[in-house]
Amino acid sequence: MIVIKIYSGLNINELIFLGEGTQGKVYKIDSKKCIKIFKSKKICTAELYTLVMGQKDEHFPILYEYGNRYIIREYIDGIELDKYLSSNPLTPDISNKLIELYEAMEKVGYSRLDSALFHIFLTPSEDIRLIDTARAMVKESTYPKLILSGLNDLGYRDEFLNHVKVFNSKLYNDWITHHK
């Protein structure tokens, strides 16, 4: 028996599977859109809320449509930051763009100003985009523990913090004070 799942008129079996996470599965619709199918309505609603918050900033995917257990949003072409940095150097420009992403999370009202590096994409035009906002309101954190931990695993934590010190000394001091 063949099961055909239809969301917003889209046959999931005809789409390109991009990946699966703890909340659900993601499929590419075309070069501009993807659909995330959630395991539960509650998780979908939570991510929808954070995506709506992020619509006022270019660091977050554009929201196109949603339903009970799915969201159609902008497809972000690029590479996960952890994969990129595993074979490329951390530049001052990338560090500055990470600072801008952190500030964007704060600006749109997220309570968790942090993300795993594999949810941060570097696009072909070298923009930084956050592809998964699901946990942005789950807890409160102004210290980017996941970002710094991921950079530490790649050997770039201290270099990143040196860049932060140059670009935004107040933020650097806040992070260092928090971490003591």
N, CA, C and O atoms as a DFTB+ gen file, in Angstrom:
720 C
 N C O
     1  1       0.835      -1.181       0.000
     2  2       0.000       0.000       0.000
     3  2       0.887       1.253       0.000
     4  3       1.817       1.353       0.799
     5  1       0.608       2.179      -0.867
     6  2       1.352       3.434      -0.960
     7  2       0.571       4.518      -0.223
     8  3      -0.617       4.724      -0.470
     9  1       1.254       5.201       0.679
    10  2       0.633       6.288       1.430
    11  2       1.078       7.606       0.812
    12  3       2.273       7.873       0.681
    13  1       0.116       8.412       0.440
    14  2       0.423       9.724      -0.127
    15  2      -0.008      10.775       0.890
    16  3      -1.182      10.871       1.248
    17  1       0.958      11.556       1.346
    18  2       0.666      12.605       2.314
    19  2       0.622      13.939       1.580
    20  3       1.569      14.316       0.890
    21  1      -0.482      14.638       1.738
    22  2      -0.686      15.915       1.065
    23  2      -0.748      17.028       2.113
    24  3      -1.533      16.961       3.059
    25  1       0.079      18.038       1.933
    26  2       0.061      19.233       2.775
    27  2       0.002      20.432       1.843
    28  3       0.851      20.583       0.965
    29  1      -0.983      21.269       2.028
    30  2      -1.138      22.465       1.199
    31  2      -1.130      22.110      -0.286
    32  3      -0.592      22.854      -1.107
    33  1      -1.724      20.980      -0.622
    34  2      -1.774      20.549      -2.017
    35  2      -0.483      19.946      -2.531
    36  3      -0.382      19.634      -3.718
    37  1       0.501      19.776      -1.674
    38  2       1.800      19.224      -2.077
    39  2       1.888      17.750      -1.703
    40  3       1.613      17.373      -0.564
    41  1       2.267      16.930      -2.659
    42  2       2.503      15.510      -2.403
    43  2       3.933      15.373      -1.890
    44  3       4.890      15.558      -2.643
    45  1       4.071      15.054      -0.626
    46  2       5.389      14.966       0.012
    47  2       6.292      13.966      -0.704
    48  3       7.507      14.154      -0.758
    49  1       5.709      12.913      -1.249
    50  2       6.498      11.891      -1.952
    51  2       7.183      12.429      -3.204
    52  3       8.122      11.813      -3.707
    53  1       6.726      13.562      -3.709
    54  2       7.299      14.158      -4.919
    55  2       8.324      15.249      -4.612
    56  3       8.921      15.813      -5.529
    57  1       8.529      15.546      -3.341
    58  2       9.463      16.608      -2.952
    59  2      10.820      16.029      -2.577
    60  3      10.950      14.835      -2.306
    61  1      11.830      16.898      -2.566
    62  2      13.189      16.497      -2.195
    63  2      13.320      16.537      -0.671
    64  3      13.116      17.579      -0.049
    65  1      13.662      15.399      -0.084
    66  2      13.858      15.304       1.361
    67  2      15.169      15.989       1.732
    68  3      16.224      15.653       1.193
    69  1      15.101      16.952       2.653
    70  2      16.297      17.684       3.081
    71  2      16.873      17.164       4.390
    72  3      18.090      17.147       4.575
    73  1      16.004      16.743       5.292
    74  2      16.513      16.261       6.564
    75  2      15.426      16.065       7.591
    76  3      14.269      16.435       7.394
    77  1      15.838      15.469       8.697
    78  2      14.914      15.189       9.788
    79  2      15.570      15.586      11.100
    80  3      16.739      15.287      11.344
    81  1      14.796      16.267      11.940
    82  2      15.282      16.661      13.251
    83  2      14.348      16.164      14.326
    84  3      13.494      15.314      14.075
    85  1      14.507      16.688      15.513
    86  2      13.675      16.231      16.626
    87  2      12.218      16.673      16.485
    88  3      11.319      16.022      17.016
    89  1      11.980      17.785      15.767
    90  2      10.611      18.286      15.632
    91  2       9.864      17.745      14.419
    92  3       8.634      17.723      14.413
    93  1      10.595      17.305      13.387
    94  2       9.920      16.832      12.185
    95  2      10.856      16.694      10.997
    96  3      12.073      16.597      11.152
    97  1      10.260      16.685       9.799
    98  2      11.009      16.495       8.557
    99  2      10.871      17.725       7.668
   100  3       9.857      18.422       7.703
   101  1      11.915      17.980       6.866
   102  2      11.925      19.132       5.972
   103  2      12.117      18.650       4.540
   104  3      12.950      17.788       4.261
   105  1      11.317      19.234       3.630
   106  2      11.373      18.895       2.209
   107  2      11.508      20.176       1.395
   108  3      10.932      21.208       1.742
   109  1      12.266      20.100       0.320
   110  2      12.439      21.239      -0.582
   111  2      11.311      21.230      -1.608
   112  3      11.079      20.225      -2.281
   113  1      10.617      22.349      -1.722
   114  2       9.542      22.495      -2.702
   115  2      10.122      22.967      -4.029
   116  3       9.850      22.389      -5.082
   117  1      10.925      24.026      -3.964
   118  2      11.604      24.573      -5.140
   119  2      12.800      25.387      -4.652
   120  3      13.182      25.280      -3.486
   121  1      13.391      26.191      -5.516
   122  2      14.601      26.930      -5.134
   123  2      14.337      28.031      -4.107
   124  3      15.280      28.591      -3.547
   125  1      13.074      28.345      -3.857
   126  2      12.746      29.421      -2.929
   127  2      12.006      28.967      -1.670
   128  3      11.981      29.686      -0.672
   129  1      11.400      27.769      -1.715
   130  2      10.553      27.352      -0.599
   131  2      10.847      25.930      -0.145
   132  3      11.292      25.081      -0.918
   133  1      10.580      25.701       1.147
   134  2      10.625      24.352       1.710
   135  2       9.445      24.207       2.666
   136  3       8.835      25.191       3.085
   137  1       9.142      22.968       2.997
   138  2       8.050      22.692       3.926
   139  2       8.585      21.847       5.071
   140  3       9.306      20.872       4.862
   141  1       8.221      22.239       6.278
   142  2       8.593      21.464       7.458
   143  2       7.322      20.826       7.998
   144  3       6.358      21.516       8.328
   145  1       7.333      19.499       8.085
   146  2       6.210      18.729       8.612
   147  2       6.552      18.359      10.055
   148  3       7.559      17.701      10.313
   149  1       5.724      18.780      10.969
   150  2       6.005      18.595      12.394
   151  2       5.370      17.328      12.943
   152  3       4.354      16.850      12.437
   153  1       5.989      16.797      13.986
   154  2       5.472      15.603      14.650
   155  2       4.223      15.919      15.466
   156  3       3.385      15.046      15.692
   157  1       4.102      17.174      15.908
   158  2       2.914      17.548      16.684
   159  2       2.486      18.975      16.356
   160  3       3.286      19.804      15.922
   161  1       1.206      19.232      16.576
   162  2       0.653      20.564      16.357
   163  2       1.283      21.576      17.325
   164  3       1.526      22.725      16.957
   165  1       1.543      21.141      18.559
   166  2       2.122      22.023      19.580
   167  2       3.497      22.537      19.145
   168  3       3.783      23.727      19.272
   169  1       4.337      21.653      18.638
   170  2       5.679      22.044      18.183
   171  2       5.573      22.982      16.984
   172  3       6.316      23.958      16.881
   173  1       4.638      22.678      16.076
   174  2       4.424      23.532      14.905
   175  2       4.024      24.939      15.339
   176  3       4.554      25.925      14.828
   177  1       3.094      25.029      16.276
   178  2       2.623      26.328      16.764
   179  2       3.762      27.126      17.397
   180  3       3.864      28.336      17.194
   181  1       4.611      26.451      18.158
   182  2       5.742      27.129      18.804
   183  2       6.718      27.681      17.770
   184  3       7.181      28.814      17.898
   185  1       7.036      26.886      16.745
   186  2       7.962      27.376      15.723
   187  2       7.325      28.468      14.878
   188  3       7.995      29.423      14.483
   189  1       6.040      28.333      14.601
   190  2       5.332      29.363      13.844
   191  2       5.423      30.702      14.573
   192  3       5.670      31.735      13.951
   193  1       5.227      30.682      15.873
   194  2       5.297      31.893      16.688
   195  2       6.659      32.577      16.538
   196  3       6.732      33.792      16.356
   197  1       7.736      31.790      16.615
   198  2       9.078      32.377      16.525
   199  2       9.392      32.843      15.106
   200  3      10.102      33.831      14.918
   201  1       8.867      32.133      14.111
   202  2       9.072      32.572      12.724
   203  2       8.362      33.892      12.461
   204  3       8.911      34.770      11.795
   205  1       7.154      34.037      12.975
   206  2       6.416      35.294      12.817
   207  2       7.203      36.434      13.461
   208  3       7.305      37.519      12.888
   209  1       7.757      36.193      14.643
   210  2       8.575      37.213      15.303
   211  2       9.752      37.632      14.420
   212  3      10.105      38.810      14.368
   213  1      10.352      36.673      13.732
   214  2      11.536      36.927      12.929
   215  2      11.281      37.561      11.573
   216  3      12.232      37.873      10.856
   217  1      10.015      37.762      11.199
   218  2       9.711      38.280       9.865
   219  2      10.218      39.696       9.633
   220  3      10.319      40.139       8.489
   221  1      10.534      40.402      10.700
   222  2      11.009      41.778      10.535
   223  2      12.526      41.872      10.371
   224  3      13.081      42.970      10.397
   225  1      13.202      40.733      10.204
   226  2      14.662      40.746      10.070
   227  2      15.124      39.720       9.044
   228  3      14.612      38.601       8.997
   229  1      16.086      40.103       8.230
   230  2      16.561      39.252       7.127
   231  2      17.378      38.041       7.567
   232  3      17.708      37.199       6.732
   233  1      17.709      37.929       8.828
   234  2      18.472      36.773       9.312
   235  2      17.617      35.512       9.448
   236  3      18.144      34.417       9.650
   237  1      16.295      35.672       9.338
   238  2      15.373      34.566       9.578
   239  2      14.557      34.271       8.322
   240  3      14.291      35.179       7.534
   241  1      14.155      33.012       8.126
   242  2      13.425      32.635       6.910
   243  2      12.082      33.355       6.775
   244  3      11.405      33.637       7.764
   245  1      11.719      33.642       5.528
   246  2      10.416      34.227       5.224
   247  2       9.353      33.144       5.405
   248  3       9.530      32.011       4.956
   249  1       8.269      33.493       6.053
   250  2       7.139      32.587       6.248
   251  2       6.156      32.787       5.097
   252  3       5.734      33.912       4.828
   253  1       5.792      31.698       4.416
   254  2       4.852      31.785       3.300
   255  2       3.458      31.285       3.662
   256  3       2.457      31.894       3.284
   257  1       3.397      30.178       4.393
   258  2       2.104      29.554       4.673
   259  2       2.275      28.584       5.839
   260  3       3.384      28.141       6.137
   261  1       1.165      28.262       6.489
   262  2       1.227      27.271       7.561
   263  2      -0.119      26.569       7.693
   264  3      -1.149      27.057       7.227
   265  1      -0.078      25.414       8.340
   266  2      -1.284      24.638       8.628
   267  2      -1.139      24.003       9.996
   268  3      -0.269      24.394      10.773
   269  1      -1.984      23.027      10.297
   270  2      -1.977      22.393      11.620
   271  2      -0.628      21.821      12.020
   272  3      -0.196      21.982      13.161
   273  1       0.044      21.149      11.079
   274  2       1.319      20.505      11.411
   275  2       2.397      20.788      10.370
   276  3       3.331      20.001      10.222
   277  1       2.281      21.891       9.654
   278  2       3.311      22.212       8.667
   279  2       3.518      23.718       8.551
   280  3       2.636      24.522       8.851
   281  1       4.717      24.060       8.103
   282  2       5.064      25.448       7.800
   283  2       5.780      25.449       6.454
   284  3       6.705      24.668       6.234
   285  1       5.348      26.327       5.563
   286  2       6.070      26.551       4.313
   287  2       6.828      27.859       4.498
   288  3       6.241      28.908       4.762
   289  1       8.134      27.770       4.354
   290  2       8.980      28.938       4.585
   291  2      10.056      29.010       3.515
   292  3      10.181      28.126       2.666
   293  1      10.820      30.072       3.579
   294  2      11.917      30.271       2.640
   295  2      12.935      29.137       2.754
   296  3      13.325      28.734       3.850
   297  1      13.352      28.637       1.592
   298  2      14.444      27.670       1.543
   299  2      15.744      28.463       1.571
   300  3      15.955      29.336       0.729
   301  1      16.604      28.172       2.520
   302  2      17.885      28.867       2.641
   303  2      18.964      27.999       2.007
   304  3      19.292      26.925       2.511
   305  1      19.503      28.477       0.906
   306  2      20.594      27.774       0.239
   307  2      21.884      28.138       0.964
   308  3      22.149      29.313       1.218
   309  1      22.666      27.150       1.288
   310  2      23.919      27.435       1.973
   311  2      24.481      26.205       2.635
   312  3      24.059      25.080       2.366
   313  1      25.439      26.438       3.503
   314  2      26.109      25.359       4.226
   315  2      26.044      25.653       5.718
   316  3      26.152      26.801       6.147
   317  1      25.865      24.589       6.501
   318  2      25.859      24.744       7.949
   319  2      27.197      25.335       8.380
   320  3      28.248      24.947       7.870
   321  1      27.151      26.268       9.315
   322  2      28.368      26.971       9.719
   323  2      29.419      26.023      10.284
   324  3      30.611      26.219      10.047
   325  1      29.000      25.002      11.026
   326  2      29.986      24.059      11.566
   327  2      30.702      23.300      10.450
   328  3      31.906      23.061      10.537
   329  1      29.970      22.922       9.407
   330  2      30.599      22.228       8.273
   331  2      31.551      23.167       7.532
   332  3      32.656      22.775       7.158
   333  1      31.114      24.400       7.328
   334  2      31.956      25.374       6.635
   335  2      33.266      25.590       7.394
   336  3      34.348      25.572       6.806
   337  1      33.153      25.794       8.707
   338  2      34.343      26.097       9.510
   339  2      35.242      24.886       9.738
   340  3      36.381      25.038      10.180
   341  1      34.750      23.704       9.445
   342  2      35.607      22.520       9.588
   343  2      36.664      22.459       8.490
   344  3      37.649      21.733       8.617
   345  1      36.461      23.228       7.397
   346  2      37.464      23.226       6.321
   347  2      37.826      24.628       5.835
   348  3      38.565      24.780       4.863
   349  1      37.301      25.655       6.515
   350  2      37.596      27.048       6.161
   351  2      37.868      27.833       7.439
   352  3      37.372      27.472       8.506
   353  1      38.651      28.901       7.338
   354  2      38.966      29.675       8.551
   355  2      37.803      30.560       9.005
   356  3      36.955      30.957       8.205
   357  1      37.783      30.854      10.289
   358  2      36.867      31.848      10.835
   359  2      37.470      33.217      10.531
   360  3      38.566      33.535      10.991
   361  1      36.759      34.010       9.767
   362  2      37.254      35.339       9.405
   363  2      36.603      36.396      10.299
   364  3      35.564      36.140      10.908
   365  1      37.205      37.571      10.378
   366  2      36.555      38.656      11.116
   367  2      35.160      38.963      10.561
   368  3      34.253      39.301      11.322
   369  1      34.984      38.845       9.236
   370  2      33.686      39.110       8.616
   371  2      32.626      38.118       9.102
   372  3      31.509      38.517       9.430
   373  1      32.968      36.840       9.151
   374  2      32.013      35.838       9.639
   375  2      31.709      36.088      11.118
   376  3      30.558      35.983      11.542
   377  1      32.722      36.413      11.892
   378  2      32.501      36.723      13.315
   379  2      31.556      37.902      13.472
   380  3      30.647      37.867      14.301
   381  1      31.765      38.943      12.680
   382  2      30.904      40.117      12.746
   383  2      29.467      39.757      12.372
   384  3      28.518      40.262      12.972
   385  1      29.314      38.883      11.381
   386  2      27.967      38.459      10.976
   387  2      27.304      37.600      12.051
   388  3      26.081      37.628      12.192
   389  1      28.087      36.845      12.802
   390  2      27.533      36.096      13.938
   391  2      27.063      37.052      15.039
   392  3      26.028      36.827      15.666
   393  1      27.825      38.107      15.262
   394  2      27.413      39.136      16.227
   395  2      26.101      39.771      15.761
   396  3      25.190      39.983      16.561
   397  1      26.012      40.071      14.464
   398  2      24.784      40.656      13.910
   399  2      23.596      39.709      14.075
   400  3      22.485      40.156      14.359
   401  1      23.821      38.401      13.899
   402  2      22.754      37.420      14.111
   403  2      22.308      37.434      15.574
   404  3      21.111      37.437      15.861
   405  1      23.262      37.443      16.488
   406  2      22.954      37.510      17.921
   407  2      22.095      38.749      18.210
   408  3      21.085      38.662      18.908
   409  1      22.504      39.892      17.670
   410  2      21.767      41.142      17.879
   411  2      20.382      41.082      17.242
   412  3      19.427      41.646      17.777
   413  1      20.268      40.395      16.095
   414  2      18.970      40.243      15.435
   415  2      18.022      39.399      16.287
   416  3      16.833      39.703      16.379
   417  1      18.543      38.344      16.908
   418  2      17.717      37.513      17.790
   419  2      17.172      38.355      18.943
   420  3      16.010      38.229      19.328
   421  1      18.025      39.205      19.478
   422  2      17.600      40.088      20.569
   423  2      16.568      41.098      20.071
   424  3      15.568      41.351      20.743
   425  1      16.812      41.672      18.900
   426  2      15.941      42.702      18.338
   427  2      14.519      42.190      18.085
   428  3      13.551      42.904      18.342
   429  1      14.389      40.963      17.584
   430  2      13.048      40.441      17.290
   431  2      12.331      39.929      18.536
   432  3      11.141      39.618      18.487
   433  1      13.061      39.841      19.662
   434  2      12.425      39.481      20.917
   435  2      12.594      38.045      21.366
   436  3      11.877      37.589      22.257
   437  1      13.530      37.323      20.765
   438  2      13.773      35.952      21.214
   439  2      14.351      35.981      22.627
   440  3      15.148      36.858      22.961
   441  1      13.950      35.028      23.444
   442  2      14.486      34.962      24.807
   443  2      15.758      34.118      24.868
   444  3      16.550      34.248      25.802
   445  1      15.947      33.268      23.886
   446  2      17.166      32.446      23.818
   447  2      18.038      32.990      22.690
   448  3      17.754      32.763      21.514
   449  1      19.085      33.698      23.046
   450  2      19.973      34.326      22.066
   451  2      21.132      33.381      21.777
   452  3      22.289      33.685      22.070
   453  1      20.807      32.248      21.205
   454  2      21.787      31.193      21.003
   455  2      21.242      30.189      19.995
   456  3      20.035      30.122      19.762
   457  1      22.134      29.416      19.403
   458  2      21.734      28.364      18.469
   459  2      22.910      27.434      18.234
   460  3      24.071      27.832      18.335
   461  1      22.590      26.200      17.922
   462  2      23.638      25.279      17.493
   463  2      24.172      25.754      16.144
   464  3      23.418      26.292      15.332
   465  1      25.462      25.560      15.902
   466  2      26.071      26.025      14.648
   467  2      25.454      25.376      13.418
   468  3      25.445      25.984      12.348
   469  1      24.933      24.147      13.543
   470  2      24.354      23.497      12.365
   471  2      22.996      24.085      11.979
   472  3      22.459      23.741      10.926
   473  1      22.436      24.961      12.807
   474  2      21.218      25.684      12.448
   475  2      21.522      27.061      11.864
   476  3      20.611      27.782      11.458
   477  1      22.791      27.421      11.824
   478  2      23.219      28.697      11.251
   479  2      23.838      28.395       9.892
   480  3      24.802      27.635       9.794
   481  1      23.276      28.995       8.844
   482  2      23.755      28.743       7.482
   483  2      24.545      29.933       6.964
   484  3      24.213      31.089       7.227
   485  1      25.594      29.621       6.226
   486  2      26.349      30.620       5.480
   487  2      25.917      30.464       4.029
   488  3      26.126      29.409       3.430
   489  1      25.319      31.504       3.462
   490  2      24.791      31.432       2.098
   491  2      25.905      31.665       1.079
   492  3      26.990      32.123       1.440
   493  1      25.642      31.352      -0.192
   494  2      26.648      31.622      -1.231
   495  2      27.068      33.095      -1.298
   496  3      28.190      33.400      -1.704
   497  1      26.171      34.012      -0.900
   498  2      26.523      35.439      -0.876
   499  2      27.154      35.845       0.456
   500  3      27.332      37.031       0.734
   501  1      27.495      34.831       1.287
   502  2      28.166      34.996       2.576
   503  2      27.335      35.731       3.624
   504  3      27.874      36.408       4.500
   505  1      26.015      35.588       3.520
   506  2      25.128      36.064       4.577
   507  2      24.980      34.951       5.606
   508  3      25.138      33.772       5.289
   509  1      24.679      35.333       6.827
   510  2      24.420      34.369       7.900
   511  2      22.910      34.349       8.132
   512  3      22.285      35.392       8.322
   513  1      22.331      33.135       8.113
   514  2      20.884      32.976       8.321
   515  2      20.642      31.873       9.345
   516  3      21.342      30.861       9.348
   517  1      19.670      32.064      10.198
   518  2      19.277      31.044      11.171
   519  2      18.110      30.267      10.581
   520  3      17.053      30.842      10.321
   521  1      18.288      28.961      10.367
   522  2      17.245      28.192       9.691
   523  2      16.234      27.561      10.636
   524  3      15.153      27.169      10.196
   525  1      16.546      27.453      11.905
   526  2      15.637      26.801      12.846
   527  2      15.445      27.692      14.066
   528  3      16.374      27.912      14.843
   529  1      14.231      28.198      14.222
   530  2      13.922      29.102      15.332
   531  2      13.080      28.426      16.412
   532  3      12.600      29.087      17.333
   533  1      12.902      27.113      16.300
   534  2      11.967      26.378      17.165
   535  2      12.199      26.598      18.654
   536  3      11.235      26.665      19.416
   537  1      13.428      26.710      19.082
   538  2      13.716      26.795      20.517
   539  2      14.039      28.224      20.980
   540  3      14.545      28.426      22.084
   541  1      13.743      29.199      20.134
   542  2      14.097      30.588      20.432
   543  2      13.358      31.174      21.633
   544  3      13.801      32.164      22.216
   545  1      12.234      30.563      22.001
   546  2      11.470      31.072      23.140
   547  2      11.322      30.025      24.244
   548  3      10.569      30.232      25.196
   549  1      12.029      28.911      24.126
   550  2      11.887      27.818      25.089
   551  2      12.480      28.172      26.447
   552  3      11.900      27.862      27.488
   553  1      13.626      28.816      26.428
   554  2      14.232      29.243      27.689
   555  2      14.913      30.584      27.470
   556  3      15.028      31.061      26.341
   557  1      15.361      31.185      28.566
   558  2      16.007      32.492      28.474
   559  2      17.512      32.328      28.590
   560  3      18.017      31.708      29.527
   561  1      18.219      32.895      27.619
   562  2      19.677      32.826      27.639
   563  2      20.248      33.972      26.819
   564  3      19.987      34.087      25.622
   565  1      21.031      34.818      27.481
   566  2      21.694      35.902      26.756
   567  2      23.151      35.564      26.470
   568  3      23.840      36.296      25.760
   569  1      23.607      34.464      27.020
   570  2      24.974      33.996      26.777
   571  2      24.922      32.905      25.703
   572  3      24.226      31.906      25.887
   573  1      25.641      33.072      24.585
   574  2      25.559      32.117      23.469
   575  2      26.388      30.849      23.699
   576  3      27.382      30.606      23.016
   577  1      25.962      30.064      24.661
   578  2      26.704      28.869      25.064
   579  2      26.885      27.879      23.909
   580  3      27.978      27.347      23.716
   581  1      25.819      27.630      23.141
   582  2      25.908      26.676      22.031
   583  2      26.834      27.173      20.923
   584  3      27.623      26.404      20.374
   585  1      26.737      28.445      20.603
   586  2      27.606      29.023      19.571
   587  2      29.064      28.910      20.008
   588  3      29.911      28.447      19.244
   589  1      29.351      29.331      21.227
   590  2      30.735      29.291      21.717
   591  2      31.249      27.865      21.870
   592  3      32.418      27.591      21.599
   593  1      30.390      26.971      22.299
   594  2      30.784      25.566      22.429
   595  2      31.105      24.963      21.059
   596  3      32.093      24.246      20.900
   597  1      30.254      25.266      20.074
   598  2      30.502      24.781      18.716
   599  2      31.793      25.340      18.142
   600  3      32.558      24.621      17.500
   601  1      32.030      26.624      18.376
   602  2      33.274      27.239      17.904
   603  2      34.480      26.667      18.639
   604  3      35.547      26.499      18.048
   605  1      34.316      26.371      19.912
   606  2      35.394      25.761      20.688
   607  2      35.756      24.386      20.126
   608  3      36.934      24.051      19.998
   609  1      34.740      23.597      19.794
   610  2      34.975      22.270      19.215
   611  2      35.781      22.349      17.916
   612  3      36.520      21.426      17.573
   613  1      35.626      23.467      17.201
   614  2      36.335      23.663      15.934
   615  2      37.660      24.410      16.117
   616  3      38.392      24.627      15.152
   617  1      37.964      24.802      17.361
   618  2      39.206      25.515      17.645
   619  2      39.144      27.009      17.397
   620  3      40.183      27.657      17.260
   621  1      37.919      27.578      17.335
   622  2      37.761      28.993      16.994
   623  2      37.164      29.863      18.103
   624  3      36.930      31.051      17.882
   625  1      36.916      29.310      19.272
   626  2      36.254      30.078      20.328
   627  2      37.035      31.338      20.700
   628  3      36.476      32.435      20.699
   629  1      38.305      31.189      21.014
   630  2      39.105      32.339      21.448
   631  2      39.251      33.372      20.336
   632  3      39.200      34.577      20.585
   633  1      39.432      32.894      19.112
   634  2      39.538      33.820      17.979
   635  2      38.237      34.601      17.804
   636  3      38.255      35.809      17.566
   637  1      37.109      33.902      17.924
   638  2      35.810      34.573      17.825
   639  2      35.664      35.621      18.921
   640  3      35.260      36.752      18.649
   641  1      35.990      35.256      20.153
   642  2      35.871      36.212      21.254
   643  2      36.793      37.415      21.062
   644  3      36.438      38.530      21.445
   645  1      37.959      37.204      20.480
   646  2      38.840      38.338      20.160
   647  2      38.189      39.251      19.128
   648  3      38.302      40.473      19.222
   649  1      37.508      38.666      18.144
   650  2      36.785      39.472      17.151
   651  2      35.644      40.241      17.819
   652  3      35.425      41.414      17.517
   653  1      34.919      39.582      18.726
   654  2      33.822      40.246      19.438
   655  2      34.365      41.425      20.239
   656  3      33.755      42.493      20.273
   657  1      35.504      41.227      20.879
   658  2      36.133      42.292      21.675
   659  2      36.423      43.520      20.811
   660  3      36.261      44.653      21.266
   661  1      36.849      43.297      19.573
   662  2      37.156      44.397      18.651
   663  2      35.875      45.058      18.132
   664  3      35.764      46.284      18.124
   665  1      34.902      44.235      17.696
   666  2      33.698      44.759      17.049
   667  2      32.658      45.297      18.030
   668  3      31.938      46.243      17.712
   669  1      32.575      44.699      19.223
   670  2      31.533      45.080      20.174
   671  2      32.029      44.785      21.596
   672  3      31.700      43.755      22.184
   673  1      32.818      45.704      22.122
   674  2      33.456      45.470      23.425
   675  2      32.444      45.325      24.558
   676  3      32.688      44.584      25.511
   677  1      31.311      46.022      24.469
   678  2      30.284      45.888      25.503
   679  2      29.735      44.460      25.521
   680  3      29.597      43.857      26.585
   681  1      29.429      43.932      24.358
   682  2      28.925      42.563      24.268
   683  2      29.970      41.578      24.785
   684  3      29.646      40.648      25.524
   685  1      31.208      41.786      24.397
   686  2      32.304      40.939      24.873
   687  2      32.353      40.936      26.405
   688  3      32.434      39.878      27.028
   689  1      32.304      42.127      27.000
   690  2      32.353      42.232      28.464
   691  2      31.145      41.561      29.118
   692  3      31.279      40.915      30.157
   693  1      29.962      41.715      28.508
   694  2      28.762      41.042      29.028
   695  2      28.954      39.530      29.027
   696  3      28.643      38.861      30.012
   697  1      29.461      38.997      27.933
   698  2      29.642      37.545      27.813
   699  2      30.698      37.035      28.790
   700  3      30.509      36.002      29.432
   701  1      31.810      37.761      28.899
   702  2      32.888      37.328      29.794
   703  2      32.428      37.398      31.250
   704  3      32.711      36.494      32.036
   705  1      31.720      38.467      31.608
   706  2      31.190      38.615      32.963
   707  2      30.209      37.490      33.278
   708  3      30.232      36.929      34.373
   709  1      29.350      37.163      32.316
   710  2      28.345      36.113      32.512
   711  2      28.986      34.751      32.699
   712  3      28.498      33.927      33.472
   713  1      30.066      34.520      31.999
   714  2      30.679      33.192      31.990
   715  2      31.555      32.916      33.214
   716  3      31.923      31.767      33.455
   717  1      31.892      33.946      33.987
   718  2      32.766      33.752      35.162
   719  2      32.076      32.994      36.257
   720  3      32.670      32.748      37.307
